Amino acid sequence: MYDTARADIFHELRHNGDLPTVQKLAEEGTVYPNATSNSSWTVPSHASMFSGERVNDHQTHNAAKNFTPTAPALAEQLNRAGYATAGMAANSFLRTDFGFDRGFDTLASDHRYYWGAGSLTGVRSASTIREAIAAFTDVVTPHNFLTTLAEGARQKLRAGWSDSGARHITERSVEWLTANADSKTPFFYFINYLEPHIPYEPPKSYVEDFLPKGVVYEDAMAIEAHPWKHIADKSFTQSDDDLRILEARYKGALTYLDDQLSQLCETLRDRGEFEDTVIIVVGDHGENIGDHGLMDHQYSLHQSLINVPLIINGPRFDAKEDSRVLELRDLYPTLLDVAGVSFPEIKSVSTHTLCGPPERSVAIAEYQHPRPTVDSVQAEINGE
């Protein structure tokens, strides 16, 4: 999962040779140019992929971030069918206390190094000591006490690192894939990489080739990527040159992730599992980088936000481009189909498997309960 990957820039980079690992997967697998995210941001989009439901059905959005789908979640279905289920998520919204770990043997988020550690997001966001203590006691158990303390110390030390977690996530994922390579148990492994998300801060070498002539890396990184100011502060202006530099940083983040994906593919090849593994490269939503007068991925359902890259490589996915209309929630029945697991007979859950013929004539995206309001953002910026 490439968090915040928009299809047009992603495929431009792929065709220009800047994403060689992705391009290799695309040449050997199926490319879906008309993939539509069910929402414009992380929580409802992932909820749709994990449930097969649209936002109006699973009701996981800004006003209610808890993931409580109608049918068993994707990982639950696969786990019951005998799959080992694990993953790592850099986006802290994909939290265990929001229920996104449903069916996972382990889902580590918040850049956690220790698999069994409790999520410390609530502790870090607490406004008082009492709230922090309450948040800590909510996630700590006798079983994870020591690992949670160790994780807290580690995160304190890593504060300020520029890498959003991709290097660490890749290392830990390679470790998991290697440890499970000799097992006869099939696996479902989920990764959420955050690098294309604001503030677009990939390592220097990945940005320089995309910068306008005469712009050096240090000056490029000094450009402020502040979506709320861009949208609500009338005194805050960004030139077309500034936006081109921000786009260059965004492109650098995507190319950085291509190297991370390469390491994962090589691990599967080294372990003799690549040919038997279905690999899905997908964005959960896109990004506005000055498009339509907007930054980030709020207040909009333009194509820049809902048309996302989707490439599937593996058994049953031939080398071709499939231009059918589809929604990301269709990944739910697709993966169950690949695993030989029956679909739940619930009207709200997609049965539109990509292993079958086209069925969908329209795709639907929703943006429910926009928060914060533009007025509240403007008031905060103005110190009101």
N, C-alpha and C positions, 0 to 999 in steps of 0.2 A: 504494500500500500504506500503510494507516494502522496502524502498529505499535501493538499493545495496544489495539485498538478492540473493545469488547463491543457486541453487537447491541442490547440493550434500551435502553441509554443513548443510543446513536447514533441509533436510530430515534425515540426520544422527542424528541431535539433536532430531528430532521428534521421531525417532525410539528408541532412547536411553532414552526417558522419560524426556528430558530436556525442552520440549515445550508442557506441558500438555493441555493447552487451545487449541492450534493448533491441537494437536492429537485428542482431543474430537471432534472438528469440522470435522476433516478428517474421523474419524470413522463413523460419521453420515452423511457425505456428499461425494462429489466426488473429488478424487485426480487426478491431471493431471501431470504425471511425465515428459511428453515431451512438456512442454510449452516453446516456444521460443520467447524471446523479439525481437522486430523489430529493436532494436539498442542496443548499449552498454552503453548508458548513458541517463540521465534523460529527457532532452528536447525532442529529437525525439521519445523516447519510450512512454512518456506520450501523445505526440501528436498522435501517432498511436492508443493508447487505446481510446483516446477521439474522434477520427475521423473515425476509421475503415480503415484508409489508411496506406500504406507503406510509408517509408520516402521519396522515390523518387516521391511520389504523393503529400503528404502534404507539402513537402519542408520546414519543420521546423527542423533546425539542427544548427551546429556551425556557419555557415555563415549567417543564417537568423533565429533568435530565435523567431520571431513573429508567433503565432499560427493562421494560416489563412486557415483552411481546406476547401476542395471542398464542402462538404456537411455540414449541421448544426452539431455542436458538440453534443456529447452525452448528456451533461446537457441541451443543447438547446432543443433537441428532447423531453427529459423527462419533462422539464419545460412546454413546449407547451402542453404536454399531461396531465397537472394538477399536476405534482409532485413538492413538495418543494425541492429545490436543494441547498445544502450548503456543506461546508467542510473546512478543515484546512490543510495546507501544510507547513512542516518544511523546505523543499528545496526552497531556494529563487529564483531558476530558474522558479518555477511555479507561476509567477508573473502576476498581473493584467495588467501591462503595456506591457507584452508579449502576452496578449490575452487569457491566460489560464482560466480566469474567465467566458468565454463565456457560457451563459446559467445558471450560478449559481446566485441564489438570493444573496448569499454572499460566497466568498471564501477568507478566511483569510490566509495570508502567512507571512513569515519572523517572525514567532513566535508572531504575533500580538495578543494582549489580547483583544483589542476593535475591534469588528466585522466591524464597519464602517470606521475604520481609513485607510488613504491612505498608500500605500507601500512606505517605506523609504529606500529601497535598493539603488535607484539611488542617494539619498542624501549621504548615507554612502560611496558610491564608487566614489563620485566626487573628482577630483584632485585639484580643486580651489574653492574658496568661490562663485565665480560667477556661476560655474557649479552647486554647491550645491543649491544655491538660485533658479536657473532655474528648477532643478529637484524637489525641494519642491513645487514651484508654479504649476508645471505640475500635481501634484497629489492632491493638496489641493483645496477644494471647500468650499463655505460657509456652506454647510451641514456637512462636516467632519472636519472642522478646529479645533475644540476643541478636538475631539477624536484623531486626528493626533498628536497634540501637546502632549497630555497625553501619547500616545503610544511612541513618541520619548523620553520622559522623562523616561518612564518605561524601554525601551530597553537600555538606557544609564546606568541605575542602575543595570540591569541584565548582563551587559558585564562581561565576565569571568566565568559565571556559567558553570558547567561541563555538565549538562543535555542539550542535543541538542534540547529540547523542548517537548519530549514525555509526561512528566508528565503534563505539561501545556496543551498540545493538548488534552490529555485524559480528563482532568478536564473540559475543554471548550466543548468538544464533549459530555460528559455526561450531562452537563448543557443544551446543545441544544436538545439532545434526550429527556431529561426529560421535557423540556418546550414544546416540540411538541408531547408528548406522547398522550395527550387527543384529538389531532386533527384528523379529519377524512381524512385529506389530506395525500396521500402516499408521501414518501420521498426518495430522493437519497442523501446519505451522503458520502463524499469522505474524506479520511485521508491519508496523506503522512507522515510517520515516517522516520526520518533521521539517527537514531542511528547506523545502521550497516555501515554507510559511514565513511571513514577516517575522524577523527583520532582514531575511536574506543575507546570511553571513557565512558563506562557504569559505574554505581555505583559499588563500590568495591565488594559487596557481590555477584554480578553476574559474576565476573571474576575469583575469587579465585579457584573454583572447576575445572577450565579448565587449570590452570597454570601447567607447568612442575614441578615435584617434586623439592623442594628446592628453588623455585622462589617465592618471596613475591610480593605483589601487587605494592608497591612503586617502586621496581626495574622494574617490568613489564611495568609500565606506563612511565618509563624513556626511553624506547626503542623508537626511532624516527620512526614515520610512515610518511615518506617523499617520495611520489611517484616520484617526478621529480628528486630528487637526486638518487634514486634507478635506474632510467632509464638512466639518462644522465650524472651523475657525476661519472667518472671512479675511483675517489679516495674514493667514498662512498661505503662501503661494509656492507652487513648484513649476518650474519651467519644463518645456518639452525635453530639454537636455537632461534635467534631473530625472525625469521619468525614464528616459532611455538608459540612464545609468542604473536605476533601480531594476529595470528589466534585465540588464546585463548581470546584475548580482543574482537575480532569480534564475537566469539560465545557468549560471555557474553552480547554483545549488543542485539543479537537475543533473548536470554532468558529474558532479561529485557523487551523487547517488548511483550513477551508472557503475562507478568503480566498486561501490559497496555490493551492488547486485552481482558483479563479476565474481567477487569472492564467494558469494553464496552458491552460484552456479558451479564454480570450480570445486567446491566442497562436495556437492552432489555428484559431480563427475568422478572425483577421486574415490568416492565411496561406492561407485557403481550404481547410483540410484537416479541419475539424471534422466535417463530414457523412460523410466517408469513413473516419473513425478510430473504432476500437472502444476505448472508455474503460472501464476496470474500476476501481471503487472497492471495496476489500476490506480487512478486518482480518486479520492473521495469527493472532491469538489475542485473548482478552479480558483482563479484569482483575478481581481481587477487591479491593474497597475496604471491607474489614470483613466482606464476605459470608462466611458459614460460619466466622467467626472467623479469616479469613485476609486477608493483604495480598499485593499483587503477583500473580504467576501461576505459583507453584510448589506442589507437593504436592497438586494437585487436578485433577479433570476435570469440575468442575461446569459447568452451562450458562453461568455468568458468564465462563468461560474458553474454552469451545469453540464457543458460538454467536456467530458474527461477522457483521458487515454485509457484504453483497455486492450491488452494483448494476452492471449492464452496460448501457452505452449505445452504440448504433452500429448499423451495418447488421446485419440478421438478429436484432436484439433489439427486439421490439415493446414498446410502452407497456403494461405489465401487471405483475401480481404472480404469480410462479411459486413455488408452495409445495412443490415437490418436495423430497424428501430428497436432499441432496448433500454431498459432501466437497470440501474445497478442492483436493484433488489432481485433481478433475474439470476444473479450469481448464486443465490440460495438454492433454488431447485437445480441449477447446473451442477453444483458441487455434490449435491445429494445424488443426482443422476450418475455422475462419474463414480461415486462411491458405492452405487448399487443400493441406496437407501430410498425407501418410498417417501413421497411427498405427503405432508399432512393434508387432510381433506378439510381445509378451512378456506372459505371464500376469499378472505383478505390476503392470503398468502399466494405469491406468484407460483405458477406451475410452468412458466415459460422457460424451459431449459434451452440453453444455447446448443445443446447436443441434438436438438430436434429442428424441425422446419420453422421458418418465421411465423409468428402469430400476432405480434403487436403492431398496430397501425399508428399509435400515438404514444408518446412518453410524457409522463407527468412528474413535475418537480414542485415542491411546496416550500414555503418559508413562513412558518407559523410563529407568532409571538415575537416579533423583532425586538431585541434588547441589545444595548440600551437605546432609548429613543434619541433621535437627533437633538431634540431640545435639551435632554438631560446631559448629553455629551457636551453640547455648547455651553451649558451652565457650568459644568465642571471645568472646562477649559478657561472660562472667564472668571473662575474662582467664586461663583455665586453659591 
